[in-house]
Amino acid sequence: MTLLYAAPNGRNKLILTKTATSIICCIMLVLVFYTEIFLIENYLYGFGCLSRPIQCIFGYYTCNLAVSVGEYIGLYLIMKILAYSVFAIIFSLICTISKNNLTVYGISAGICGLCYILYSKISVLSPLSLLHFWNPVQFLQIKEILGTYTNVNFFGYPVSLKISVIAVISLLLITFICLNCFIFGKTRNLHYKNITLTKKIQFKLKVHGIFYYICKRSLILQKGIVIIILAVLVSIGFSQTVKRYYDNDEIYYENFCTDYAGEIKDDTRKFISDKTIFYQDAENQIIEIESSDAPGYFKLNELYSQLNDKNAFERFKNRVEDIPENAEIFYDTGYERFFGLDGNKEGGILLLFIMISLVFILSPVPAQDNKTNMIKIIYTTKSGKKDYFKKLLCFSAIISASLSLIVSIPYLSEILTKYGTIGISASVNGIMGFSNYPAFITVGLAMLMLIFLRTVFSIICGMIITIISAKCRGTTSAYCINIVIFILPIVLFLIGLFG
């Protein structure tokens, strides 16, 4: 870097070469991925005649471009390349102004998250709709840009979305490239520049134990504390997305659970029996009226309205029939959601947050020690190999347990806030999925047990991550191996490829 800086125009040529390389990578990646998609779809379904107008395809009736299907695919690829080039130039600028890799990751994730929030939360009818349309995330939605006719409200003047997006992309590319060259040309001859707002306080040299240095290297030098803070913010943000959805079935089901709360009694069984007969009579009358020559629509509507709560009743009935005789009835939708009995994958998302944090906190230190051969020096000390790994595993256990609680507690709190705590002291076998559990295990205890098991699992995974990293000869290989083992399976489960 120093030699390149000293050469005539070395900095500008270097950053321009890096920029050109990143754009070429964008072009290659778009062509590779979308050519693969094209070949697969052509093999499975076929594209037919590519010379026919794009308006012949469902979903593109409102497209105002006089192009064929083949020409539209070409425009689609060009727009994708331009959109991804914007992201590449933004990431390049972030790398230029950042002083370490973690800052690059954090700022990049923050900018991408901000762009997505602006795109998803700002309405197209809002006065701030420009932040929705002229947005890097919007640039990736090619069908919205090319496949429809949309105008942007530019301070009271209608502007074509197609023309304005191309103009904004061009302006962003030119601006960020020029800004990148300017900043890169003025930076000191250092890979990373340390900038502090406060004066450094000098301390006397003091010898600390291995555990102290492991904590300092992981949390301070490797910026692990930033990951923990991000985990706290992500956990709180995710818990705020927990919404209680109301529909007719859920309202009726809650009413049934409230009216017949407590142990299953004779009046509960009588209600189920009478209600079942009532539904059968109503359905028989519907069949009889519909099969007649002159059906009475008013009567039919009345009968159908009597079946509005049938789905909720069937759910209530199945629960009463499934749980033990001594179990209690209570409104359990919130508990089913917490335990994942309703089919949601929120528990998997929480586990993904934990694993991502553990991989990025625990991987660097042991891998770096192995790469620099520092581990050989540590082995020759009085404490030696055994104490070194004992401190590493102890640190990983503390971090794993802390992250598990950081992620789990806000979610638990939000579930109890949204759905209430009615039935938390009742036996957990009153919930359909836990009907075979012992009666002494309450719902609250079962929730704590789930958090405890998740914490134990996190501790085990954290220790394995540490051991794997200690066997690697570099941080990159440690990251890659741990991501494949601990993060990739969860991601595949969440997207439904297995599980």
N, C-alpha and C positions, 0 to 999 in steps of 0.2 A: 504493500500500500504506500509506504514512504517513497519508494522509487517511482511509482506511478504518479504520485503527487508532484514529484520533482521534475518530471518530464514536461516538455512544452504542451500545454493544453491537456495535461494528463488526466486531470480530474473530470473535465467535461467529456472527454472522449470515453473515459471509463464509465461514467454514469449513463451516457448515451448508448454505449455498447450493452450495458446491463439492461437498460430499458428496452432496447431492440430485442435482446434475447428473451426477455419476459413476454413481449408481444408475440414473438415467433413461437414460444411455448404455448401461448393461448391459442394461436392458430392451429398448431399441431394437435393439441388436446381436443379442441372442438371438432376438428376433422376426424380424428380417430374415434371419439365417442359417438358422434352423430352418424358417421359412416357405418359404424357397427350397428347402431339402432336401425338405420335405413336397411341394411342387409338382412337383419333379423325380421323386421316387419315385412319386408318384401318377400322373404321366404315363407313366413307364416300366412300372410294375408294377400300380398301383392298390391302394387300401387296402381295398376291399370295404365291407362293412357295418360302420360305426364303432360301432354300438350293440351288437355282440356282445361277450361277456365277454372280458377280456384273456387269460384262461386258454386260449382257443382257439388262441393263437399259440404256435408252437414256441419254447421258451426261457422261457416265462412260465407253465409248468404249475404251478410252485411258488409263484406270486404269491398272497398271502393277502388282497389287496384286492378287495372286491366292486365293481369298476368296469368300465365298458366300455372298448373300445379308444379311443374319442374322449375319454373322461374321463381315461384314463391319459395320453394325449398332452398334455392340459391340465396334469395334475399334473407331467409330465415338464418342461414349459416353466417352470412355477413353480419347481421345484427347481433347474433350470439358472440361472434368474435369481438365486435366493438364493445359489447356490454362487459365481457370478461376482461377486456383490455383496460377498461376503467378501473375494475377491481385490482388488476395487476399494478397499475400506476399508483393507485392509492396505497397498496401494500408497500410498493417501492419507496414512496415518500415516508411512510411510517418507519421503514427500516433505516432510512437516512437520518431521521431525527431521534431515533431511539438509541439507548445506551446499552441495552442487553436484549437477549432473545425473549425473555419473559415479558418485557415491556412491549415488544413487537406483537406477541400473542394477545396480550391484554388489550392494547389499543385497537388492534385489528378486530377482535371479537366485539369490543365496545362499539366501534363504528358500524360493523355489520348489524349488530343488534339494534342500534339506533335507527339505521336505515330501514330495517324491517318493521320496527314499531311505527315509524312515520308512514310507511307504505300501508300497513294493515289498519292503523287506528284513525288516520285522517280520511274523512269521507271525501269522495270526488266532488261533493257539493259544498264543501267547507271553503271559507275564505282562504284557508291555508292549503288548498288543493294542489298548489304548485309543488309542495313538499311531497305529495303523493305521486304526482306524475313525473316530475323531474328528479327522480330518485334512482340510485344504482340498482335497487331491487326491482323497480318498475322496468328498467332497461332489459332485465332478463325475461320479462313476461312478453315474449315476442308476439304471441297470438293477440294480446290486448292492443299491441301497437299496430301490427300489420293487418290483423284479421278483422278489425272493426273500424268504423269511422267515429272518431272521438275528437272533440275540441277541448282545448285547455283554456281556462279562464285566466288570461294574462292581464290582470288589473283592469278587468272590464272588457277586454278585447278577445274574441275567440281566435285561438291559434290552433292549427292542426297538430294533433299529438305526434303524428309521424314526422313532420318537418321539424317540430320543436325538439323532439327527442334526439334526432340526428344532430341538430345544431348544438344542443346541450352536451352531448357526448363528445363532439369535436372540440368544444370549448373546454370541457373538463380535461381531455387528453392534453391539449396544448398547454393549459394553465399548470397542470400538475407536473408535466415534463419540464417546463421552464422553472417552476418553483423548486423541483428536485435538483436541477442543475445548479441553481443559485445557492441553495442550502449546502449541497455537496461540495461546491467550490469554495465556500467560506468556512467549512468545518476544519478544526485543527487536525493535525496528522495523528489521529488516534482512531482505533476501531470504534471505541465507545467513549463518550465524553461524560464525565461525572459532573452533574449540576446539582448543587445544594443551595437551599434558601437560608440555611443557618450555618453559622461558623462551626467548624469541627472542634469538639471538646477533647482535649488530650487527656488520656488516662495513663496512669502508671501501669507498666507491664505487670500482669498478674497471671499466675498459672492456674488454670481451671482443669477440671476433670474432662474425660473423653465425652461424657454425656453432654456437658455444656457446649463443647465445640461441635458436636453433632447437631444440637439444637440450633446453634448460631449459624452454622453453614447451611442447614436446610431451610431455616425460617428467615434468616436475614440475608446471607450472601446469595443464596439461590432463590430468594424472594418467595419462599414458601408461605410466609405470612400473607402475601398478596392473594395467593390461591385460597387460603382459609377465609380471608375477608370476602373474596368473590363467592366462595361456597355459602357463606352466611347470606349474602345478598341474593344469590340465586335461590337458596332455600326459602327465604322470605317471599321472594317474588313468585316462586312456584306455588307456595301455600296460598298466596292471594288469588291464584287462578282457580282455587277450589270454589266452585259455585254450586249452590243447591238448586237443582232444576225441578220445576213444578209442572206437572201435566195432570190430566184427569185421573189416570191410573194411579199415580203416586199420591194424589190427594185422597182418593177413595181408600187406598191401602193404609195410609196413615190414620184415617178415620176408623177403619176396622180395628187396627191395632190399639188405638186409643180407647175405643168403646169396650173392647174385650181384653183390656190389659190385665196382667196378672196370671195366675194359674188357670189352666184349662178347666172350665167348669161345664156343668150340664147345659146352661143357657148358651154357651159358646157352641157346643155340639148341636143343640137344637136350632140355633141360628144358621149354622152351615147346612143342616138338613133341609130346613124350610127354604133357604135361599136357593139351594140346588133344585128343589122341586119347582120353585117360582121361575127359574130360568128355563127349565124344561118345558113348562107350560107356555111360556112366552115364545119359545122357539117353535113349539108345535103349532101355535096359533099363526105364527109368521108363515110357516110352511103351508098351512091350510089356506090362508088368505092369498098367498102368492100363486097357489095352484088353481084357484077359482077363476072363473071367466071374467068377473068384474071385481078386481081387488080393491079394497078400500085403502087409499093411500094415507088418509088421516090416521086410521087405526094402525097401519104399518109403522108410520113414524112414531106413534105412541109406544108401540111394542119395542121398536128398536131403541128408543130412548131408555126403556127399562133395562136394557142390556149394557148401558154405558159403563157400569161398574163391574162388569163380569170378569174382565182381565184381572182387576185388582182383587176380586173375590177369589178367583182361582189361585192366585199367588198366596192369599191368606189361608185358603183351605189346604193347599199343599203343605204349607208350613205347619199348620196345626196337626196334620196327619203324619208329618215327618218327625217332629220333635217328640221327646219323651213326655209321658203323662205328667210328671212333676215339674216340667219346665214352665217358664213364664212367657207370656206374650208381651212384647213391647215393640215400639217402632225401631226397626233395625236397619233401615236403608243406609244410614251413615256408617254403621259398624260393618255392614257388608262391603261398602266402598273402601273402608280402611283396610280390611283384610283381603280385598281383591276378589271377593266372592261373586261380584256382579260382572266380572270379566274385564274390568279396567286394568290398565298397565301402569298406574301411577306408582306402585311399589317398585316396578322395574326402572322407572325414570329416576326415583330417589336413589336406587342402587347405582345407576349410571353416574349420577352426580358424585357419589362417594368414590367410585372406582376411578373416575377421571382425576379427582383431587388427589387420591392416593398415589396414582401412577406418576403424576407430575411433582409431587412433593418428595416421595421416597426413592425415586429412581436415580437422581443425579449423584448424591453423595457417595454411596458405595461404588458406583460405576466409575466415578471420577478418581476415587482412591485407587481402584484397580488399574485404571488407565495410566496414572502418573507413578505407579509403583509405590505410592505412599503406604499401601497396605503392608509391604514388606518391612518398612521401618516400624510400623505399628506392631507387627508380629514380634519384633526383637525387643520391645519394651517390656517392662515388668508386668504390666497388665496383660499384654499379649493378645493373641487371636481370640481366645475365649471371652475375655472381658469386652473386646471391641464388638464382637457380634452380639454379646449380651446387651450392650448399650444400644446398638442399632435396633435390635428386635424390641427392646423396651420402648425406644422412641417411636417405632412404627406402631406398637400397640396403643400408645397414648394418643398419637395422631389419628389412628383408625377409629378408636372409640370416640374421640372428640368429634370427628367429622360425621360419624354415624348419628350421634345425638344432635349435632347442629342441623343435619338434614331432616331427621325424623320428628323432632319435637315441634317445630312450627307446623308441619303437616298434621300431626295429631291434634294440636291446639285448634287449628282451623276447622278440622272435621267436627270436633266437639262443639265449637262455636256455631257452626252452620246447622248442625243436626240436633244439637242438644245432648244432654247427658242422661236422659231417661233410659233406664235399663242398664246403666253401667255397672251397677252392683248386683244385677241378676246373673244367674248361671248362663254361661256361654252356650250351653246346649239348647237354649231357646232360639238360636240362629240356625237356619236350615243346614248350612255347610258344616256346622259343628255339633250336630245332634248326637253324635257318638262320644263326645267329650265328657269327662267326669263332671258331676254336678258341683263340686267344690271350686271349680275354676270359673271365676266371674268374668264378665266381659272386660272390665278394667284390667284384671290380672292378665287376661289373654292379650290385650293390647300391649301391656308392658312386656310380656313374654316375647311378642313379635319384635319389639324394638330391641330387647336383649339379644335375641337370636341374630337379628341383623347386625348388631354391634359385634357379637362374637365372630360372625362370618366375615365382617369387615376387618377385624383384628387378624384373623387367619390369612386373609388375602393380603393385608398389608405386610405381614411377615414374609409371605411367599414372594411378594414384589421385591422386598429388600434382599432376600436371598438370591433371587434371579439377577438383580442388579449387581450384586457383589461378584457374580460369576462373569459379568460382561466386561469387555475391554474398552467400553466407551459409553457415553450417555445416550448416543443415538440408538445403538443396538439395544440398550436397556429400555428406552422408550418404546421402540418398535415391538420388542418381544412382549413386554407387559401390556401394551395396547392390544395386541393380537389375542393374548390369553384372557385378559380381564375386561376389556372394553368392547371389543368386536362381538363376542357372543351376546352381550346384552343388547347391543344395537341391532343385531340380526333378530333377536327375540322381539324387540319393540316394533320393528317394521314387519313382523309376521312371517319371516322366512322359516322359523322353526319355533317350537314351544307351544 
